[in-house]
Amino acid sequence: MNNKQVEEVIKAIIAGKYSWACVLILRFNGYDPLHYIPYRTYIRLLKDNYQMDRTGVN
């Protein structure tokens, strides 16, 4: 994980969003979160936490 990704995980932990932090850790390390958590839970976490990057940086 690079520094920006670590900061994002830390922000999620500080905000008390531990499930989202787990999803981020899995994704940033190349794992598919759907192998570890139920589909409905994953989709809910995405809807609740994912912010589209509108700056054009992917």
N, CA, C and O atoms as a GROMACS GRO file, in nm:
protein
  232
    1MET      N    1   0.085  -0.117   0.000
    1MET     CA    2   0.000   0.000   0.000
    1MET      C    3   0.090   0.124   0.000
    1MET      O    4   0.195   0.127   0.064
    2ASN      N    5   0.046   0.224  -0.074
    2ASN     CA    6   0.121   0.349  -0.074
    2ASN      C    7   0.071   0.440   0.040
    2ASN      O    8  -0.025   0.407   0.108
    3ASN      N    9   0.137   0.553   0.058
    3ASN     CA   10   0.103   0.642   0.169
    3ASN      C   11  -0.040   0.693   0.163
    3ASN      O   12  -0.107   0.701   0.266
    4LYS      N   13  -0.088   0.727   0.043
    4LYS     CA   14  -0.224   0.778   0.030
    4LYS      C   15  -0.326   0.672   0.071
    4LYS      O   16  -0.426   0.703   0.135
    5GLN      N   17  -0.301   0.548   0.034
    5GLN     CA   18  -0.392   0.439   0.069
    5GLN      C   19  -0.391   0.415   0.220
    5GLN      O   20  -0.496   0.393   0.280
    6VAL      N   21  -0.273   0.420   0.281
    6VAL     CA   22  -0.264   0.402   0.427
    6VAL      C   23  -0.341   0.514   0.497
    6VAL      O   24  -0.412   0.489   0.595
    7GLU      N   25  -0.326   0.637   0.448
    7GLU     CA   26  -0.400   0.749   0.507
    7GLU      C   27  -0.550   0.729   0.497
    7GLU      O   28  -0.623   0.761   0.590
    8GLU      N   29  -0.596   0.676   0.384
    8GLU     CA   30  -0.739   0.652   0.366
    8GLU      C   31  -0.790   0.548   0.466
    8GLU      O   32  -0.898   0.563   0.522
    9VAL      N   33  -0.712   0.442   0.488
    9VAL     CA   34  -0.748   0.340   0.586
    9VAL      C   35  -0.751   0.399   0.726
    9VAL      O   36  -0.843   0.372   0.803
   10ILE      N   37  -0.652   0.480   0.759
   10ILE     CA   38  -0.647   0.541   0.892
   10ILE      C   39  -0.765   0.635   0.913
   10ILE      O   40  -0.823   0.638   1.022
   11LYS      N   41  -0.802   0.712   0.810
   11LYS     CA   42  -0.920   0.800   0.821
   11LYS      C   43  -1.046   0.720   0.849
   11LYS      O   44  -1.129   0.760   0.931
   12ALA      N   45  -1.060   0.605   0.783
   12ALA     CA   46  -1.178   0.520   0.805
   12ALA      C   47  -1.179   0.469   0.949
   12ALA      O   48  -1.284   0.465   1.013
   13ILE      N   49  -1.063   0.429   1.000
   13ILE     CA   50  -1.055   0.377   1.138
   13ILE      C   51  -1.087   0.487   1.237
   13ILE      O   52  -1.162   0.464   1.332
   14ILE      N   53  -1.032   0.605   1.217
   14ILE     CA   54  -1.059   0.717   1.308
   14ILE      C   55  -1.207   0.752   1.308
   14ILE      O   56  -1.263   0.789   1.412
   15ALA      N   57  -1.272   0.742   1.192
   15ALA     CA   58  -1.415   0.771   1.182
   15ALA      C   59  -1.501   0.658   1.238
   15ALA      O   60  -1.623   0.670   1.241
   16GLY      N   61  -1.437   0.549   1.282
   16GLY     CA   62  -1.513   0.437   1.338
   16GLY      C   63  -1.572   0.346   1.232
   16GLY      O   64  -1.660   0.265   1.263
   17LYS      N   65  -1.527   0.357   1.109
   17LYS     CA   66  -1.579   0.276   0.998
   17LYS      C   67  -1.486   0.157   0.977
   17LYS      O   68  -1.414   0.150   0.877
   18TYR      N   69  -1.489   0.065   1.071
   18TYR     CA   70  -1.396  -0.047   1.072
   18TYR      C   71  -1.421  -0.144   0.956
   18TYR      O   72  -1.326  -0.198   0.899
   19SER      N   73  -1.545  -0.167   0.922
   19SER     CA   74  -1.576  -0.256   0.811
   19SER      C   75  -1.525  -0.197   0.680
   19SER      O   76  -1.470  -0.269   0.596
   20TRP      N   77  -1.541  -0.066   0.663
   20TRP     CA   78  -1.491   0.000   0.543
   20TRP      C   79  -1.338  -0.006   0.538
   20TRP      O   80  -1.280  -0.026   0.431
   21ALA      N   81  -1.273   0.010   0.653
   21ALA     CA   82  -1.128   0.000   0.658
   21ALA      C   83  -1.083  -0.140   0.613
   21ALA      O   84  -0.983  -0.152   0.543
   22CYS      N   85  -1.155  -0.242   0.654
   22CYS     CA   86  -1.122  -0.379   0.612
   22CYS      C   87  -1.137  -0.394   0.461
   22CYS      O   88  -1.052  -0.456   0.396
   23VAL      N   89  -1.244  -0.339   0.405
   23VAL     CA   90  -1.265  -0.346   0.261
   23VAL      C   91  -1.150  -0.276   0.189
   23VAL      O   92  -1.097  -0.328   0.091
   24LEU      N   93  -1.111  -0.159   0.237
   24LEU     CA   94  -1.001  -0.085   0.175
   24LEU      C   95  -0.870  -0.164   0.181
   24LEU      O   96  -0.797  -0.170   0.082
   25ILE      N   97  -0.841  -0.223   0.296
   25ILE     CA   98  -0.718  -0.300   0.310
   25ILE      C   99  -0.718  -0.416   0.211
   25ILE      O  100  -0.616  -0.442   0.146
   26LEU      N  101  -0.830  -0.486   0.199
   26LEU     CA  102  -0.837  -0.596   0.104
   26LEU      C  103  -0.815  -0.547  -0.038
   26LEU      O  104  -0.735  -0.604  -0.112
   27ARG      N  105  -0.886  -0.442  -0.076
   27ARG     CA  106  -0.875  -0.390  -0.213
   27ARG      C  107  -0.735  -0.339  -0.245
   27ARG      O  108  -0.681  -0.367  -0.352
   28PHE      N  109  -0.677  -0.264  -0.152
   28PHE     CA  110  -0.545  -0.206  -0.176
   28PHE      C  111  -0.435  -0.312  -0.184
   28PHE      O  112  -0.329  -0.288  -0.242
   29ASN      N  113  -0.460  -0.428  -0.126
   29ASN     CA  114  -0.361  -0.536  -0.130
   29ASN      C  115  -0.392  -0.639  -0.237
   29ASN      O  116  -0.330  -0.746  -0.240
   30GLY      N  117  -0.487  -0.608  -0.327
   30GLY     CA  118  -0.512  -0.692  -0.442
   30GLY      C  119  -0.608  -0.807  -0.420
   30GLY      O  120  -0.617  -0.897  -0.503
   31TYR      N  121  -0.680  -0.805  -0.310
   31TYR     CA  122  -0.778  -0.911  -0.282
   31TYR      C  123  -0.918  -0.864  -0.320
   31TYR      O  124  -0.946  -0.744  -0.320
   32ASP      N  125  -1.003  -0.957  -0.352
   32ASP     CA  126  -1.143  -0.927  -0.384
   32ASP      C  127  -1.223  -0.938  -0.254
   32ASP      O  128  -1.238  -1.047  -0.199
   33PRO      N  129  -1.275  -0.825  -0.205
   33PRO     CA  130  -1.351  -0.829  -0.079
   33PRO      C  131  -1.470  -0.926  -0.082
   33PRO      O  132  -1.512  -0.977   0.022
   34LEU      N  133  -1.523  -0.952  -0.201
   34LEU     CA  134  -1.637  -1.043  -0.210
   34LEU      C  135  -1.601  -1.188  -0.176
   34LEU      O  136  -1.691  -1.269  -0.153
   35HIS      N  137  -1.474  -1.220  -0.171
   35HIS     CA  138  -1.432  -1.353  -0.127
   35HIS      C  139  -1.440  -1.365   0.025
   35HIS      O  140  -1.433  -1.476   0.079
   36TYR      N  141  -1.454  -1.252   0.094
   36TYR     CA  142  -1.446  -1.251   0.240
   36TYR      C  143  -1.572  -1.200   0.308
   36TYR      O  144  -1.596  -1.231   0.425
   37ILE      N  145  -1.653  -1.120   0.238
   37ILE     CA  146  -1.775  -1.067   0.299
   37ILE      C  147  -1.892  -1.088   0.205
   37ILE      O  148  -1.872  -1.100   0.084
   38PRO      N  149  -2.015  -1.093   0.258
   38PRO     CA  150  -2.133  -1.112   0.173
   38PRO      C  151  -2.153  -0.998   0.074
   38PRO      O  152  -2.118  -0.883   0.102
   39TYR      N  153  -2.210  -1.031  -0.041
   39TYR     CA  154  -2.233  -0.934  -0.149
   39TYR      C  155  -2.314  -0.815  -0.101
   39TYR      O  156  -2.277  -0.701  -0.126
   40ARG      N  157  -2.424  -0.841  -0.032
   40ARG     CA  158  -2.511  -0.732   0.013
   40ARG      C  159  -2.439  -0.637   0.109
   40ARG      O  160  -2.458  -0.516   0.104
   41THR      N  161  -2.358  -0.694   0.196
   41THR     CA  162  -2.281  -0.613   0.289
   41THR      C  163  -2.180  -0.527   0.214
   41THR      O  164  -2.163  -0.409   0.245
   42TYR      N  165  -2.114  -0.586   0.116
   42TYR     CA  166  -2.015  -0.514   0.037
   42TYR      C  167  -2.079  -0.398  -0.039
   42TYR      O  168  -2.027  -0.287  -0.039
   43ILE      N  169  -2.192  -0.423  -0.103
   43ILE     CA  170  -2.262  -0.319  -0.178
   43ILE      C  171  -2.307  -0.206  -0.085
   43ILE      O  172  -2.296  -0.089  -0.119
   44ARG      N  173  -2.357  -0.243   0.033
   44ARG     CA  174  -2.399  -0.140   0.131
   44ARG      C  175  -2.279  -0.055   0.173
   44ARG      O  176  -2.290   0.067   0.182
   45LEU      N  177  -2.166  -0.119   0.199
   45LEU     CA  178  -2.047  -0.044   0.238
   45LEU      C  179  -2.002   0.050   0.126
   45LEU      O  180  -1.961   0.163   0.152
   46LEU      N  181  -2.009   0.002   0.002
   46LEU     CA  182  -1.972   0.087  -0.110
   46LEU      C  183  -2.063   0.209  -0.119
   46LEU      O  184  -2.015   0.321  -0.135
   47LYS      N  185  -2.192   0.186  -0.108
   47LYS     CA  186  -2.288   0.297  -0.117
   47LYS      C  187  -2.268   0.398  -0.003
   47LYS      O  188  -2.278   0.518  -0.023
   48ASP      N  189  -2.238   0.346   0.116
   48ASP     CA  190  -2.225   0.433   0.233
   48ASP      C  191  -2.092   0.509   0.237
   48ASP      O  192  -2.085   0.616   0.297
   49ASN      N  193  -1.989   0.454   0.174
   49ASN     CA  194  -1.856   0.510   0.197
   49ASN      C  195  -1.778   0.551   0.074
   49ASN      O  196  -1.689   0.635   0.084
   50TYR      N  197  -1.807   0.495  -0.040
   50TYR     CA  198  -1.724   0.520  -0.157
   50TYR      C  199  -1.751   0.659  -0.212
   50TYR      O  200  -1.866   0.696  -0.236
   51GLN      N  201  -1.646   0.735  -0.231
   51GLN     CA  202  -1.659   0.869  -0.288
   51GLN      C  203  -1.593   0.867  -0.425
   51GLN      O  204  -1.476   0.831  -0.438
   52MET      N  205  -1.668   0.905  -0.526
   52MET     CA  206  -1.613   0.910  -0.660
   52MET      C  207  -1.509   1.021  -0.667
   52MET      O  208  -1.532   1.132  -0.620
   53ASP      N  209  -1.395   0.990  -0.725
   53ASP     CA  210  -1.287   1.088  -0.740
   53ASP      C  211  -1.316   1.170  -0.864
   53ASP      O  212  -1.297   1.123  -0.976
   54ARG      N  213  -1.361   1.292  -0.845
   54ARG     CA  214  -1.400   1.377  -0.957
   54ARG      C  215  -1.285   1.461  -1.009
   54ARG      O  216  -1.304   1.546  -1.097
   55THR      N  217  -1.167   1.439  -0.956
   55THR     CA  218  -1.052   1.516  -1.003
   55THR      C  219  -0.990   1.458  -1.128
   55THR      O  220  -0.900   1.518  -1.186
   56GLY      N  221  -1.036   1.342  -1.171
   56GLY     CA  222  -0.983   1.278  -1.291
   56GLY      C  223  -0.868   1.184  -1.262
   56GLY      O  224  -0.818   1.119  -1.354
   57VAL      N  225  -0.826   1.174  -1.137
   57VAL     CA  226  -0.719   1.084  -1.100
   57VAL      C  227  -0.780   0.950  -1.061
   57VAL      O  228  -0.867   0.945  -0.974
   58ASN      N  229  -0.736   0.843  -1.124
   58ASN     CA  230  -0.790   0.710  -1.093
   58ASN      C  231  -0.699   0.635  -1.002
   58ASN      O  232  -0.729   0.522  -0.965
   0.00000   0.00000   0.00000
